[in-house]
């Protein structure tokens, strides 16, 4: 269940980031994962439960989750 929630949160963060970075389509997954990872580290409009769920993810973990999309 946590994995599904993580994927949903990553998708939400990706959507939020894409609003300010219109060229994400042309970026490598590693660059997008880095943006998402930094967003998580900065708190990115996440509640405490969401932060706790995503806190343990590395940039590589995020890349893998993005590749499942």
MIDOSE-1310 file (N, C-alpha, C; in nm, 2 decimals, decimal comma, always signed):
residues 69
xxxx	+0,08/-0,12/+0,00/+0,00/+0,00/+0,00/+0,09/+0,13/+0,00; +0,20/+0,12/+0,08/+0,29/+0,24/+0,08/+0,35/+0,27/-0,06; +0,37/+0,16/-0,13/+0,43/+0,18/-0,27/+0,34/+0,25/-0,36; +0,21/+0,22/-0,35/+0,11/+0,29/-0,43/+0,10/+0,44/-0,39
xxxx	+0,10/+0,46/-0,27/+0,09/+0,60/-0,21/+0,22/+0,68/-0,26; +0,34/+0,62/-0,25/+0,46/+0,68/-0,29/+0,45/+0,72/-0,43; +0,41/+0,63/-0,52/+0,40/+0,66/-0,66/+0,30/+0,77/-0,69; +0,19/+0,78/-0,62/+0,09/+0,88/-0,63/+0,15/+1,02/-0,59
xxxx	+0,23/+1,02/-0,48/+0,29/+1,14/-0,44/+0,40/+1,19/-0,53; +0,48/+1,09/-0,59/+0,58/+1,13/-0,69/+0,51/+1,19/-0,81; +0,40/+1,13/-0,85/+0,33/+1,18/-0,97/+0,28/+1,32/-0,94; +0,23/+1,35/-0,82/+0,18/+1,48/-0,78/+0,29/+1,58/-0,78
xxxx	+0,40/+1,54/-0,73/+0,52/+1,63/-0,73/+0,57/+1,66/-0,87; +0,57/+1,56/-0,95/+0,61/+1,58/-1,09/+0,51/+1,68/-1,16; +0,39/+1,66/-1,14/+0,29/+1,76/-1,19/+0,32/+1,90/-1,15; +0,34/+1,92/-1,02/+0,37/+2,05/-0,96/+0,49/+2,11/-1,02
xxxx	+0,60/+2,03/-1,03/+0,73/+2,08/-1,09/+0,71/+2,11/-1,24; +0,63/+2,03/-1,31/+0,61/+2,06/-1,45/+0,55/+2,20/-1,48; +0,48/+2,25/-1,38/+0,42/+2,38/-1,40/+0,52/+2,49/-1,41; +0,64/+2,47/-1,34/+0,74/+2,57/-1,34/+0,86/+2,54/-1,44
xxxx	+0,87/+2,41/-1,48/+0,97/+2,36/-1,57/+0,90/+2,30/-1,69; +0,87/+2,38/-1,78/+0,79/+2,34/-1,90/+0,87/+2,24/-1,99; +1,00/+2,24/-1,98/+1,08/+2,15/-2,07/+1,11/+2,01/-2,01; +1,04/+1,97/-1,91/+1,07/+1,84/-1,84/+1,06/+1,72/-1,94
xxxx	+0,98/+1,73/-2,04/+0,96/+1,62/-2,14/+1,09/+1,59/-2,20; +1,18/+1,69/-2,22/+1,31/+1,67/-2,29/+1,42/+1,64/-2,19; +1,40/+1,63/-2,07/+1,50/+1,61/-1,97/+1,52/+1,46/-1,94; +1,64/+1,42/-1,90/+1,66/+1,28/-1,87/+1,59/+1,25/-1,73
xxxx	+1,55/+1,13/-1,71/+1,49/+1,09/-1,59/+1,57/+1,12/-1,47; +1,70/+1,11/-1,48/+1,79/+1,14/-1,36/+1,77/+1,29/-1,32; +1,76/+1,38/-1,42/+1,74/+1,52/-1,39/+1,61/+1,55/-1,32; +1,51/+1,48/-1,37/+1,37/+1,50/-1,32/+1,37/+1,44/-1,18
xxxx	+1,43/+1,33/-1,16/+1,44/+1,27/-1,02/+1,51/+1,36/-0,93; +1,61/+1,43/-0,97/+1,69/+1,52/-0,89/+1,60/+1,63/-0,84; +1,52/+1,69/-0,94/+1,43/+1,80/-0,90/+1,32/+1,75/-0,80; +1,27/+1,63/-0,82/+1,17/+1,58/-0,73/+1,24/+1,55/-0,59
xxxx	+1,36/+1,50/-0,59/+1,43/+1,47/-0,46/+1,45/+1,60/-0,39; +1,50/+1,70/-0,46/+1,52/+1,83/-0,39/+1,38/+1,89/-0,34; +1,28/+1,87/-0,41/+1,15/+1,92/-0,37/+1,10/+1,85/-0,25; +1,13/+1,72/-0,24/+1,09/+1,65/-0,11/+1,18/+1,70/+0,00
xxxx	+1,31/+1,72/-0,02/+1,39/+1,76/+0,09/+1,35/+1,90/+0,14; +1,30/+1,98/+0,05/+1,26/+2,12/+0,08/+1,11/+2,13/+0,14; +1,05/+2,01/+0,15/+0,91/+2,01/+0,21/+0,80/+2,02/+0,11; +0,82/+2,07/+0,00/+0,73/+2,08/-0,12/+0,58/+2,05/-0,09
xxxx	+0,52/+2,13/-0,01/+0,37/+2,12/+0,01/+0,33/+1,98/+0,05; +0,40/+1,92/+0,13/+0,37/+1,78/+0,18/+0,33/+1,79/+0,33; +0,23/+1,71/+0,36/+0,20/+1,70/+0,51/+0,30/+1,61/+0,57; +0,29/+1,60/+0,70/+0,39/+1,52/+0,78/+0,39/+1,37/+0,74
xxxx	+0,27/+1,32/+0,72/+0,27/+1,17/+0,68/+0,33/+1,15/+0,54; +0,30/+1,24/+0,45/+0,36/+1,23/+0,32/+0,51/+1,25/+0,32; +0,56/+1,35/+0,40/+0,71/+1,37/+0,41/+0,77/+1,24/+0,47; +0,71/+1,18/+0,57/+0,76/+1,06/+0,63/+0,77/+0,94/+0,53
xxxx	+0,67/+0,94/+0,45/+0,66/+0,83/+0,35/+0,77/+0,84/+0,24; +0,80/+0,97/+0,20/+0,90/+0,99/+0,10/+1,04/+1,02/+0,15; +1,06/+1,04/+0,27/+1,19/+1,08/+0,33/+1,30/+0,98/+0,30; +1,27/+0,86/+0,30/+1,37/+0,75/+0,28/+1,41/+0,73/+0,13
xxxx	+1,34/+0,79/+0,04/+1,37/+0,77/-0,10/+1,49/+0,84/-0,15; +1,58/+0,77/-0,22/+1,69/+0,83/-0,28/+1,66/+0,88/-0,42; +1,75/+0,95/-0,48/+1,72/+1,00/-0,62/+1,70/+0,88/-0,71; +1,78/+0,77/-0,69/+1,77/+0,65/-0,77/+1,63/+0,58/-0,75
xxxx	+1,58/+0,58/-0,63/+1,45/+0,52/-0,60/+1,34/+0,60/-0,68; +1,36/+0,73/-0,68/+1,26/+0,81/-0,76/+1,27/+0,79/-0,91; +1,39/+0,77/-0,96/+1,41/+0,73/-1,10/+1,33/+0,60/-1,13; +1,34/+0,51/-1,05/+1,27/+0,38/-1,07/+1,12/+0,40/-1,07
xxxx	+1,07/+0,48/-0,97/+0,93/+0,50/-0,96/+0,88/+0,58/-1,09; +0,96/+0,67/-1,14/+0,92/+0,74/-1,26/+0,92/+0,65/-1,38; +1,01/+0,55/-1,38/+1,01/+0,46/-1,50/+0,89/+0,37/-1,50; +0,82/+0,35/-1,39/+0,70/+0,27/-1,38/+0,58/+0,34/-1,44
x	+0,59/+0,46/-1,47/+0,48/+0,55/-1,52/+0,44/+0,51/-1,66
